[in-house]
Amino acid sequence: MEKWRATSNLRRSLKSILNRQLSSVSEFRYLNEKSCQPIFNLIRDYNSVGEVNAIRYGCFSSMSTVVQRNPSFSTLNSDDISYFKQLLGEKSVIQDEDRLETVNTDWMHKYKGSSKLLLQPRNTEEVSQILKYCNSRCLAVVPQGGNTGLVGGSVPVFDEVIVNVGSMNNIISFDKVSGILVCEAGCILENLISFLDNQGFIMPLDLGAKGSCQIGGNVSTNAGGLRLVRYGSLHGNVLGLEAVLANGDVLDMLGTLRKDNTGYDLKHLFIGSEGSLGIVTKVSILTPPKLSSVNIAFLACRDYSSCQKLLMEAKRKLGEILSAFEFLDIQAMDLVLNHLDGVRNPLPASMHNFYVLIETTGSDESYDREKLEAFLLSSMEGGLISDGVLAQDINQASSFWRIREGVPEALMKAGAVYKYDLSLPVEKMYDLVDDMRTRLSDLARVVGYGHLGDGNLHLNVSSSQYDDKILEQIEPYIYEWTSKHRGSISAEHGLGLMKANKIYYSKSPETVKTMRSIKGCLTPMGYSTRIKFFRTLSIHRAWCMTVEYSFSHIQCQ
Amino acid sequence: MKIMVAVKRVVDYAVKIRVRPDKNGVETQNVKMSMNPFCEIALEEALKIKESGFAKEVVAVSMGPSNCVDTLRTGLAMGADRAIHVEASRDLVPLTVAKLLKKLVEVENPGLLILGKQAIDDDCNQTGQMIAGLLGWPQGTFASKVVLDKEKHTASVDREVDGGLETLCLDLPAVITTDLRLNQPRYATLPNIMKAKSKPIKKYTPEELNVEIKSDFEVVQVTEPPKRKAGVILSSVDELIDKLKNEAHVI
């Protein structure tokens, strides 16, 4: 009853928010981008007690956006620790320096927080109690899952309490007839994939980070992945979720129904909001059946327009069996071959300008094979493909995927990398890469790859060291370019800390205002903001809100 | 010189196999099948020998039901010139395969017969040795390196044995079975796949080759290995000694 009331109260307040004028929310100030100077390093301003007071971000954005730690958030004291120990047990309250070091740093080692406390709740009730307590004490909190995010969303900015849901990793139920899986947010994606494999089903999403990322984070960041072209986004596949709001209220929206038109479908707010509205604790997801026949081809194209035409042909000729369409350019291939072990070039005869990976999944081996071979041969005759190989067994298939999934890893090994994840109209996508190459010429190496099937480009700039000259050439040009073509400055990685203040490149001010008020509505003690998501510097009424969310994902690059 | 390579269609190496409920074998319905990895290596070696000029033709052979043709197509796509399919509906044991191969060798007269050292479905490791015995040919099994000498008409084979490596010199014609480290099989490129469609696959039946299909043994039961028991953390040396003595019976 409680839960139902909470949900319907929320719906009511959302409705009133959207009907109101939002000018009263003007307390939020945000930096004018043009007034900032670039700074080279991450500088922490310490106050007299040695606590981090503010952080200036120079490396990763051309603005020296000084993010101040809001003084209305309290600091941890020993009473808090004892309370948590009593609530969760000694084992789930971690203050050990070494462990904190890992959870404070993100996967790319670009962002580092200074949290002094890691909590590992084991069920929704514990999460609810934690948040309720933090709310009452005004302690800032950051939810964390697999910590594989690429925009600095999964780690604390300052000394927020880290609530890691990794211990909540039970599979609650699985319906073999409908394929609906209900599980806790801390389940690692790869484990879910293996579990479903035994049942004859697969997860609708797959990404390079699957060994570490957790489903709660995938959902909170609306992870895309390699199979989006076939199974669609999480908005379509997640049937329900259970989330805990900032004040400890548990929203039970864990439905397993394909259709339910009773009121606003609030779960969509949580999918992709990167934890700014609440901590997801359980997920119910529709899983497609595992089909037996998987074929994969690794192809070479002469130029980008051939890749595009190939995509159009693939969608038409392969139709319902197409399950992935990825591309990488010659620089990406080069990096992978040079920096990763055990990777073989499938087309050793010569280096080609573009490589395309096409995967088909269907139920009839010989039918699919014939269809794929016919498509490939006609594309070859039509001049769209200059060369290609077809995997003959599962090992060969995995080796092709290793190449595509290994690009982010290879980039990390090559030195410094500036990562951008953009959604653009397919015909314009590679123009940006060419433009950036001209702009950067000898300064750095521009690498382009991504989910061509979804119009998602992962543009990475690689050099031996971080250098502000390189950054100047990239930002804000890349965002302006994207904005001009009505693209998205963050296709699937989310905003996190890295792109929090870039939201205006892809969303209008009115839209952002409305987002802010919805957030205010879901954080009952008044307007609170999320430092990263909204980049606001003053907080009107203090509250413990999750600064960030990024259980996962990414590396779904 | 002609090289004959025998290839087998087996459950794909990467598939997690399950025992059938009737315990008569392994589940093969709806499971991905592909060429035996050792056979791929054998075919790759044959192709390498042909490319270096020692052989003129590579013939791939497979035996079994009609879907063996898929495996032969893969072989042709890798670069084999011709293929032979011996159609047999029942499961063939190594001795029968060896007898069939002997008949084919009499027809084709290859200078070299290369096989994978074993199939990953039955792990028999018998066919190569049996055919060498039937033909009276020298054999170099578990080959990790093969070097041919055209003048002397011999093959020098490095074998992987328990103690290390053994090098043999075989007079051709000979039988070689391949081990993992011999080479890395090539991918099937699209142009080759296109060409493979027009390469001939000759069909034979066991009756035509005058070989009777019979098995001297019968599979009684197939079961999964016992599940690994979880490890136990012990608290003292005394407990360790006690367990080693009374439970594991090793001291």
Chai-1 contact restraints between the chains, C-beta under 6 A:
chainA,res_idxA,chainB,res_idxB,connection_type,confidence,min_distance_angstrom,max_distance_angstrom,comment,restraint_id
A,S292,B,N30,contact,1.0,0.0,6.0,A-B,restraint_1
A,P346,B,Y187,contact,1.0,0.0,6.0,A-B,restraint_2
A,L376,B,L190,contact,1.0,0.0,6.0,A-B,restraint_3
A,L377,B,M194,contact,1.0,0.0,6.0,A-B,restraint_4
A,M380,B,L190,contact,1.0,0.0,6.0,A-B,restraint_5
A,G388,B,L190,contact,1.0,0.0,6.0,A-B,restraint_6
A,V389,B,Y187,contact,1.0,0.0,6.0,A-B,restraint_7
A,V389,B,T189,contact,1.0,0.0,6.0,A-B,restraint_8
A,L390,B,A188,contact,1.0,0.0,6.0,A-B,restraint_9
A,Q392,B,S34,contact,1.0,0.0,6.0,A-B,restraint_10
A,Q392,B,T74,contact,1.0,0.0,6.0,A-B,restraint_11
A,Q392,B,A188,contact,1.0,0.0,6.0,A-B,restraint_12
A,D393,B,D12,contact,1.0,0.0,6.0,A-B,restraint_13
A,D393,B,S34,contact,1.0,0.0,6.0,A-B,restraint_14
A,I394,B,D12,contact,1.0,0.0,6.0,A-B,restraint_15
A,I394,B,A14,contact,1.0,0.0,6.0,A-B,restraint_16
A,N395,B,A14,contact,1.0,0.0,6.0,A-B,restraint_17
